[in-house]
């Protein structure tokens, strides 16, 4: 997620207020914390599933204009759980084998 200098939360927050909503309502729709919603709105890019949720958010029958939304990007998943432990075990086995 990269920070956006030209658009973002200020414009989205203003749009939300204009239509009688707020960032808290958007955070609930996205199923994220208020601070995470703010961070997402301030980003140039967001994961595709977040972009889709932003596009589907409606207030009084109106949706946030697409030009205000951060770009959706496909993100590579992070490392699988337990990867650190597996690396430690591998290093320990190699160290024992090297003795």
C-alpha distances in whole Angstrom, upper triangle without the diagonal:
4,7,9,13,15,14,13,14,17,18,17,19,22,22,22,25,27,27,28,25,22,19,20,22,18,17,20,19,16,18,15,16,17,14,11,12,12,9,8,10,9,6,7,6,6,8,12,13,12,12,16,16,15,18,20,20,24,26,29,29,26,23,20,20,18,18,16,13,10,10,10,9,11,10,12,13,14,17,20,21,24,23,24,27,28,27,30,32,32,33,35,37,37,38,41,42,42,45
4,6,10,12,12,11,13,16,17,17,19,21,22,22,25,26,27,28,25,23,19,22,23,20,19,22,22,19,20,18,18,18,15,13,14,13,9,9,11,8,5,5,6,8,11,14,16,14,14,18,19,17,19,22,22,25,27,30,30,27,23,20,20,18,17,15,13,10,10,12,11,14,13,15,17,17,20,23,25,27,26,26,30,31,30,32,35,35,35,38,40,39,40,43,44,44,47
4,7,9,10,9,11,13,14,15,16,18,19,20,22,24,25,26,24,21,18,20,22,19,18,22,22,19,21,18,18,17,14,13,13,11,8,9,9,6,4,6,8,10,14,17,18,16,15,19,19,17,19,22,22,24,26,29,29,26,23,19,19,18,16,14,13,10,12,14,14,17,16,19,20,20,23,26,28,30,29,29,33,34,33,35,38,38,38,40,42,42,43,46,47,47,49
4,6,6,6,9,11,12,12,14,16,17,18,20,22,23,25,22,20,17,20,22,18,19,22,22,19,22,19,19,18,16,15,14,12,10,10,9,5,5,5,8,11,15,17,19,16,15,19,19,16,18,21,21,23,24,27,27,24,21,17,17,15,13,11,11,8,11,13,14,18,18,21,23,23,26,29,31,33,32,33,36,37,36,38,41,41,41,44,46,45,47,50,50,50,53
4,6,8,10,11,11,13,15,16,18,19,21,22,24,25,23,21,19,22,24,21,21,25,24,22,25,22,22,20,18,17,17,14,12,13,11,8,8,8,12,15,19,20,23,20,18,22,22,19,21,24,23,25,25,29,29,25,22,19,18,17,14,12,13,11,14,17,18,21,21,24,26,26,30,33,34,37,35,36,39,40,39,41,44,44,44,47,49,48,49,52,53,53,55
4,7,10,10,10,12,14,14,15,18,19,20,22,24,22,20,19,22,23,20,21,25,24,22,25,23,23,21,19,19,17,15,14,14,12,9,10,9,13,15,19,21,23,20,18,21,22,18,19,23,22,23,24,27,27,23,20,17,15,14,11,10,11,11,13,17,18,22,23,26,28,29,32,35,36,39,38,38,42,43,42,44,47,47,47,50,52,51,52,55,56,56,58
4,7,7,6,8,11,11,12,14,16,17,18,20,19,17,15,19,20,17,18,22,21,19,22,21,21,18,17,17,15,12,12,12,9,7,9,8,12,14,17,18,20,17,15,18,18,15,16,19,18,20,20,23,23,19,17,13,12,12,9,7,8,8,11,15,17,21,22,25,27,28,31,34,35,38,37,38,41,42,42,44,47,47,47,50,52,51,52,55,56,56,59
4,6,6,6,8,10,11,12,14,15,17,18,16,14,12,15,16,13,14,18,17,16,19,17,17,15,14,13,11,9,9,8,5,4,7,8,10,12,15,17,18,14,13,16,16,12,14,17,15,17,18,21,21,18,15,12,12,12,10,7,7,7,11,14,16,20,20,23,25,26,29,32,33,36,35,36,39,40,40,42,44,45,45,48,50,50,51,54,54,55,57
4,5,5,6,8,9,10,12,14,15,16,13,11,9,12,14,11,12,16,16,14,17,15,14,12,11,11,9,6,8,8,5,5,8,11,13,13,16,18,18,15,14,17,16,12,15,17,15,16,16,20,21,18,15,12,13,14,13,9,9,10,14,16,18,21,22,25,26,26,30,32,32,35,35,36,39,40,40,42,45,45,45,48,50,50,51,54,55,55,58
4,6,5,6,9,10,11,12,14,15,14,11,10,14,15,14,15,18,18,18,20,18,17,14,14,15,12,9,11,12,8,8,12,13,16,17,20,21,22,18,17,20,19,15,17,19,17,18,17,20,21,18,16,13,14,15,14,10,11,13,16,19,22,25,25,28,29,30,33,35,36,39,39,39,42,44,44,45,48,48,49,51,53,53,54,57,58,58,61
4,5,5,6,9,10,10,12,14,13,12,11,15,16,14,16,19,18,18,21,19,19,16,16,17,14,11,13,13,9,10,12,13,16,17,20,21,21,18,16,19,18,14,15,17,15,16,15,18,19,15,14,10,10,12,10,7,9,11,15,18,21,24,25,29,30,31,34,36,37,40,40,41,44,45,45,47,50,50,50,53,55,55,56,59,60,60,63
4,5,5,6,9,10,11,12,10,9,8,12,12,10,12,15,14,14,17,16,16,14,14,14,11,10,12,11,7,9,12,13,15,15,18,18,18,15,13,15,14,10,12,14,12,13,12,15,16,13,11,7,9,11,10,7,8,10,14,16,19,22,23,27,28,29,32,34,35,38,38,39,42,43,43,45,48,48,49,51,53,53,55,57,58,59,61
4,5,5,6,9,10,10,9,6,6,10,11,10,12,14,14,15,17,16,15,12,13,14,11,9,12,12,9,11,14,16,17,17,20,21,20,17,16,18,16,13,15,16,13,14,12,15,17,14,13,10,12,14,14,10,11,14,17,19,22,25,26,29,30,30,34,35,36,39,39,40,43,44,44,46,49,49,50,52,54,55,56,58,59,60,62
4,5,5,6,9,10,9,9,10,13,13,13,15,18,17,18,21,20,19,16,17,18,14,13,16,15,12,13,16,18,20,20,23,23,23,20,19,20,19,15,16,18,15,15,13,15,17,14,13,11,12,15,14,11,13,16,19,21,25,28,29,32,33,34,37,39,40,43,43,44,46,48,48,50,52,53,53,56,58,58,59,62,63,63,66
4,5,5,6,9,8,9,10,13,13,12,15,17,16,17,20,19,19,17,18,18,15,14,17,16,12,14,17,18,19,19,22,22,21,18,17,18,16,13,14,15,12,11,10,12,13,10,10,7,9,12,12,9,11,14,18,20,23,26,28,31,32,33,37,38,39,43,43,44,47,48,48,50,52,53,54,56,58,58,59,62,63,64,66
4,5,5,6,5,5,7,10,9,9,12,14,13,14,17,17,17,14,16,17,13,13,16,15,12,15,17,19,20,19,21,21,20,17,16,17,15,12,13,14,10,10,8,10,12,10,10,8,11,14,14,11,12,15,19,20,24,26,27,31,31,32,36,37,38,41,41,42,45,46,47,49,51,52,53,55,57,57,58,61,62,63,65
4,5,5,5,6,9,11,11,11,14,16,16,17,20,19,19,16,18,19,15,14,18,18,15,17,20,22,23,22,25,25,24,21,20,21,19,16,17,17,14,13,10,12,14,12,13,11,14,17,17,14,16,19,22,24,27,30,31,34,34,36,39,40,40,44,44,45,48,49,50,51,54,54,55,57,59,60,61,63,65,65,68
4,6,8,9,12,15,14,14,17,18,18,20,22,22,22,19,21,22,18,17,21,20,17,19,21,23,24,24,26,26,25,22,21,22,20,17,17,18,14,13,10,11,13,11,12,11,13,16,16,14,16,19,23,24,28,31,32,36,36,38,41,42,43,46,47,48,50,52,52,54,56,57,58,60,62,62,64,66,67,68,70
4,6,9,12,14,12,12,16,17,16,18,20,21,21,19,21,22,18,18,21,20,17,20,22,23,24,23,25,25,24,21,20,20,18,15,15,15,12,10,6,7,9,8,10,10,12,16,17,15,16,20,22,24,27,30,31,35,35,37,40,41,42,45,46,47,50,51,52,53,56,56,57,60,61,62,63,66,67,68,70
4,7,11,12,10,12,15,15,15,18,20,20,20,17,20,21,17,18,21,20,18,20,23,25,26,25,26,26,25,22,21,21,19,16,17,17,13,11,7,8,11,11,12,12,15,19,20,17,18,21,25,26,29,32,33,36,36,37,41,41,42,45,46,47,49,51,51,53,55,56,57,59,61,62,63,65,67,67,70
4,7,8,6,8,11,12,12,14,16,16,16,14,16,17,14,14,18,17,15,18,20,22,23,22,23,23,22,19,19,19,16,14,15,15,11,10,7,9,12,11,12,11,15,17,19,16,16,19,22,23,26,29,29,33,33,34,37,38,38,41,42,43,45,47,48,49,51,53,54,55,57,58,59,62,63,64,66
4,5,6,7,9,10,11,13,14,14,13,10,13,14,11,11,15,14,12,15,18,20,21,20,22,22,21,17,18,19,16,13,16,15,12,12,10,13,15,14,13,12,15,18,19,15,15,18,21,22,25,27,28,31,30,31,35,36,36,39,40,40,43,44,45,46,49,50,51,53,55,55,56,59,60,61,63
4,5,5,6,9,10,10,12,11,10,7,9,10,7,7,11,11,9,12,15,18,18,17,19,20,18,15,15,17,14,12,15,15,11,13,12,15,17,15,14,12,15,17,18,14,14,15,19,19,22,24,24,27,27,28,31,32,32,35,36,37,39,41,41,43,45,46,47,49,51,52,53,55,56,57,59
4,5,5,6,9,10,10,9,8,6,9,11,8,9,13,13,12,15,17,20,20,18,20,21,19,16,17,18,14,13,16,16,12,14,13,16,18,17,16,15,18,20,21,18,17,18,21,21,24,26,25,28,27,28,31,31,31,34,35,36,38,40,41,42,44,46,46,48,50,51,52,54,56,57,59
4,5,5,6,9,10,10,10,9,12,13,10,12,15,14,13,16,19,21,21,18,20,20,18,15,16,16,12,12,14,13,9,10,10,13,15,14,13,13,17,18,20,17,16,18,21,21,23,25,25,28,28,29,32,32,32,35,37,38,40,41,42,44,46,47,48,50,52,53,54,56,57,58,60
4,5,5,6,8,9,10,8,11,11,7,9,12,11,10,14,15,18,17,15,16,16,14,11,12,13,9,8,11,10,7,9,10,13,14,13,11,11,14,15,17,14,13,14,17,17,20,22,22,25,25,26,29,30,30,33,34,35,38,39,40,42,44,45,46,48,49,50,52,54,55,56,58
4,5,5,6,5,6,5,8,8,5,8,11,10,10,13,15,18,17,14,15,16,14,11,13,14,10,10,13,13,10,13,13,17,18,17,15,14,17,18,19,16,14,15,18,17,20,21,21,23,23,23,26,27,27,30,31,32,34,36,37,38,40,42,43,44,46,47,49,51,52,53,55
4,5,5,6,8,8,12,11,9,12,14,13,14,17,18,21,20,17,17,18,15,12,15,15,11,11,14,13,10,12,13,16,17,17,16,15,19,20,22,19,17,18,20,19,22,23,22,25,24,25,28,28,27,31,32,33,35,37,38,39,41,43,44,45,47,48,50,52,53,54,56
4,5,8,10,11,14,12,10,13,15,13,13,17,18,20,18,15,15,15,12,10,12,11,7,8,11,9,7,9,11,14,15,15,13,13,16,17,20,17,15,16,18,17,20,21,21,24,23,24,27,28,28,31,32,34,36,37,38,40,42,43,44,46,48,49,50,52,53,55,57
4,5,9,10,12,9,8,11,12,10,11,15,15,17,15,12,12,12,9,7,10,10,6,7,11,10,9,12,14,17,18,17,14,14,17,16,19,16,14,14,16,14,16,17,17,20,19,21,24,24,24,28,29,31,33,34,35,37,38,39,41,43,44,45,47,49,50,51,53
4,7,9,12,10,9,13,14,12,14,17,17,20,18,14,14,15,12,10,13,13,9,11,14,13,12,15,17,20,20,20,18,17,20,20,22,20,17,17,19,17,19,19,19,21,19,20,23,23,23,26,28,29,31,32,33,35,37,38,39,41,43,44,45,47,48,50,52
4,7,8,6,6,10,10,10,12,14,15,18,16,13,13,15,13,10,13,14,11,12,16,15,14,17,18,22,22,21,19,18,21,20,22,19,17,16,18,17,18,19,18,20,19,19,22,22,22,25,26,27,29,31,32,33,35,37,38,39,41,42,44,46,47,48,50
4,5,5,6,9,10,10,12,14,15,19,18,15,16,18,16,13,16,17,14,14,18,18,16,19,19,23,24,23,21,19,22,22,24,20,18,18,20,19,21,22,20,22,21,21,23,24,23,26,27,28,30,32,33,34,36,38,38,40,42,43,44,46,48,49,51
4,5,5,6,9,10,11,12,14,18,18,16,17,19,18,14,16,18,15,14,18,18,15,18,18,21,23,21,19,18,21,21,22,18,17,17,20,20,22,23,22,24,23,23,26,27,27,29,30,31,33,35,36,37,39,41,41,43,45,46,47,49,51,51,53
4,5,5,6,9,10,11,13,16,16,15,17,19,18,15,17,19,17,16,19,20,18,20,21,24,25,24,21,19,22,22,22,19,17,16,19,19,21,22,21,23,22,22,25,26,25,28,29,29,31,33,34,35,37,38,39,41,43,44,44,47,48,49,51
4,5,5,6,9,10,11,14,14,11,13,16,14,11,14,16,14,13,17,18,16,19,20,24,25,23,20,18,20,20,20,17,15,14,16,16,17,18,17,19,19,18,21,23,23,25,26,26,29,31,31,32,35,36,37,39,41,41,42,45,46,47,49
4,5,5,6,9,10,13,13,11,13,15,13,10,12,14,11,10,14,15,13,16,16,20,21,19,16,14,17,17,18,14,12,12,15,15,17,18,18,21,20,21,24,25,25,29,29,30,32,34,34,36,38,39,40,42,44,45,46,48,49,50,52
4,5,5,6,9,12,13,12,15,17,16,13,14,16,14,12,16,17,15,17,18,21,22,20,18,15,17,17,17,14,12,12,15,16,18,20,20,22,22,23,26,27,28,31,31,31,34,36,36,37,40,41,41,43,45,46,47,49,51,51,53
4,5,5,6,10,11,10,13,15,15,12,13,16,15,13,17,18,17,20,21,24,25,23,20,17,18,18,17,14,12,11,14,14,16,18,17,19,19,19,23,25,25,28,28,28,31,33,33,34,37,37,38,40,42,43,44,46,47,48,50
4,5,5,8,8,7,9,12,12,8,9,13,12,10,13,15,14,17,19,22,23,20,17,14,16,15,15,12,9,8,10,11,12,15,14,17,18,18,22,24,25,28,28,28,31,33,33,34,37,37,38,41,42,43,44,47,48,48,50
4,6,8,9,9,12,14,14,10,10,13,12,9,12,15,13,16,17,20,21,18,15,11,13,12,12,9,7,7,10,12,14,17,17,20,21,22,26,27,28,31,31,32,35,36,36,38,41,41,42,44,46,46,48,50,51,52,54
4,7,9,10,13,16,17,13,13,16,16,13,16,18,17,19,20,24,24,21,18,14,15,15,13,10,9,8,11,13,15,18,18,21,22,22,26,28,29,32,31,32,35,36,36,38,40,41,41,43,46,46,47,49,50,51,53
4,5,7,11,13,15,12,11,15,15,13,15,18,17,20,22,25,25,22,19,15,16,14,13,11,9,6,8,10,11,15,14,17,19,19,23,25,27,30,29,29,33,34,33,35,38,38,38,41,43,43,44,47,48,48,51
4,7,11,12,15,13,11,15,16,14,15,18,18,21,23,26,26,22,19,16,15,13,11,10,8,5,6,9,10,13,14,17,19,20,24,26,28,31,30,31,34,35,34,36,39,39,39,42,44,43,45,48,48,48,51
4,7,9,12,10,9,12,14,12,14,17,17,21,23,26,25,22,19,16,16,13,13,12,9,5,5,6,6,10,10,14,16,17,21,23,25,28,27,28,32,32,32,34,37,36,37,40,41,41,43,46,46,46,49
4,6,8,6,6,10,11,10,12,15,15,19,21,25,24,21,18,15,16,13,14,13,9,6,6,5,6,8,9,12,13,15,19,21,23,26,25,27,30,30,30,33,35,35,36,39,40,40,42,44,45,46,48
4,6,5,6,9,10,11,13,15,16,19,22,26,25,23,19,17,18,15,17,16,12,9,8,5,5,6,6,10,11,13,17,18,20,24,23,25,28,28,28,31,33,33,34,37,38,38,40,43,43,44,47
4,5,5,6,9,10,10,12,14,18,21,24,23,21,17,16,17,14,16,15,12,10,8,5,5,6,8,11,12,15,19,20,22,26,26,28,30,30,31,34,35,35,37,39,40,41,43,45,45,46,49
4,5,5,6,9,10,11,13,16,20,23,21,20,16,16,17,15,17,17,13,12,11,8,9,9,10,13,13,16,19,20,22,25,25,28,30,30,31,34,35,35,37,40,40,41,43,45,46,47,50
4,5,5,6,9,10,11,14,17,21,20,18,15,13,15,13,15,14,10,10,10,8,10,11,11,14,15,17,20,21,23,26,26,28,31,31,32,35,36,37,38,40,42,42,44,46,47,48,51
4,5,5,6,9,10,14,16,20,18,16,13,11,12,10,12,11,8,7,7,5,8,10,12,16,17,19,23,24,26,29,29,31,34,34,35,37,39,39,41,43,44,45,47,49,49,50,53
4,5,5,6,9,12,16,19,17,15,12,12,13,11,14,14,10,11,10,8,11,12,14,17,18,21,24,25,27,30,30,33,35,35,36,39,40,40,42,45,45,46,48,50,51,52,55
4,5,5,6,10,13,16,15,14,11,11,13,12,15,14,11,12,12,11,13,14,16,19,19,21,25,25,26,30,31,33,35,36,37,39,40,41,43,45,46,47,49,51,51,53,55
4,5,5,9,12,15,14,12,9,8,10,9,12,10,7,9,11,10,13,15,17,20,21,23,26,27,29,32,32,34,37,37,38,40,42,43,44,46,48,48,50,52,53,54,57
4,6,8,11,14,13,10,7,7,8,7,11,10,8,10,11,10,14,16,18,22,23,25,29,30,31,35,35,37,39,40,41,43,45,45,46,49,50,50,52,55,55,56,59
4,6,10,13,11,10,7,8,11,11,14,14,11,14,14,13,17,18,20,23,24,26,30,30,31,35,36,38,40,40,42,44,45,46,48,50,51,52,54,56,56,57,60
4,7,10,9,8,6,7,10,11,14,13,11,14,16,15,18,20,22,25,25,27,31,31,32,36,36,38,40,41,42,44,46,47,48,51,52,53,54,56,57,58,61
4,7,6,5,5,7,11,12,15,14,13,17,18,18,22,24,25,29,29,31,35,35,36,39,40,42,44,45,46,48,50,51,52,54,56,56,58,60,61,62,65
4,5,5,6,8,12,14,17,15,15,18,21,21,25,27,28,32,32,34,37,38,38,42,43,44,46,48,49,51,52,53,55,57,58,59,61,63,64,65,67
4,6,9,11,14,17,19,18,18,22,24,24,28,30,32,35,35,37,41,41,42,45,46,48,50,51,52,54,56,57,58,60,62,63,64,66,67,68,71
4,7,10,12,15,18,17,17,21,23,23,26,28,30,34,34,37,40,40,41,45,46,48,50,51,52,54,55,56,58,60,61,62,64,66,67,68,70
4,7,9,12,14,14,14,18,20,20,24,26,28,32,33,35,38,39,40,44,44,46,49,49,50,52,54,55,56,58,60,60,62,64,65,66,69
4,6,8,11,11,11,14,16,16,20,23,25,28,29,31,35,36,37,41,41,43,45,46,47,49,51,51,53,55,56,57,59,61,62,63,65
4,6,9,7,7,11,13,15,18,21,23,27,28,30,33,35,36,39,40,41,44,45,45,47,49,50,51,53,55,55,57,59,60,61,63
4,6,6,7,11,12,14,18,21,23,27,29,31,34,36,38,41,41,42,45,46,46,49,51,51,52,55,56,56,58,60,61,61,64
4,5,5,8,9,11,15,18,20,24,26,28,32,33,35,39,38,40,43,43,44,46,48,48,49,52,53,53,55,58,58,59,61
4,6,8,9,12,15,19,21,25,27,29,33,35,37,40,39,41,44,44,44,47,49,49,50,52,54,54,55,58,58,59,62
4,7,9,12,16,19,21,24,26,28,32,34,35,38,38,39,42,43,43,45,48,48,48,51,53,53,54,57,58,58,61
4,6,9,12,16,17,21,22,24,28,30,32,35,35,36,39,40,40,42,44,44,45,48,49,49,51,54,54,55,57
4,6,9,13,14,18,20,21,25,27,29,32,31,33,36,37,36,39,41,41,42,45,46,46,48,50,51,51,54
4,6,10,12,16,18,20,24,26,28,31,30,32,35,35,35,38,40,40,41,44,45,45,46,49,49,50,53
4,7,9,13,15,18,21,23,25,29,28,30,33,33,33,36,38,37,39,41,42,42,44,47,47,48,51
4,6,10,12,15,18,20,23,26,25,27,30,30,30,33,35,34,35,38,39,39,41,44,44,44,47
4,7,9,12,16,18,21,24,23,25,28,27,27,31,32,31,33,36,37,36,39,41,41,42,45
4,6,9,12,15,17,20,19,21,24,24,24,27,29,28,30,32,33,33,35,38,38,39,42
4,6,9,12,15,18,16,18,21,21,21,24,25,25,26,29,30,30,32,34,34,35,38
4,7,8,11,14,13,16,19,18,19,22,23,23,24,27,28,28,30,33,33,34,37
4,6,9,12,10,13,15,15,16,18,20,20,21,24,25,25,27,30,30,31,34
4,7,9,7,9,12,12,12,15,16,16,18,20,21,22,24,26,27,28,30
4,6,6,9,11,10,12,15,16,16,18,20,21,22,24,26,26,28,30
4,6,8,9,10,12,13,14,16,18,19,20,22,23,25,26,28,30
4,6,5,6,9,10,11,12,14,15,17,18,20,21,23,24,26
4,5,5,6,9,10,10,12,14,15,16,18,20,21,22,25
4,5,5,6,9,10,11,12,14,15,16,18,20,21,23
4,5,5,6,9,10,11,12,14,15,17,18,20,21
4,5,5,6,9,10,11,12,14,15,16,18,20
4,5,5,6,9,10,10,12,14,15,16,19
4,5,5,6,9,10,10,12,14,15,17
4,5,5,6,9,10,11,12,14,16
4,5,5,6,9,10,10,12,15
4,5,5,6,9,10,10,13
4,5,5,6,9,10,11
4,5,5,6,9,10
4,5,5,6,9
4,5,5,7
4,5,5
4,6
4
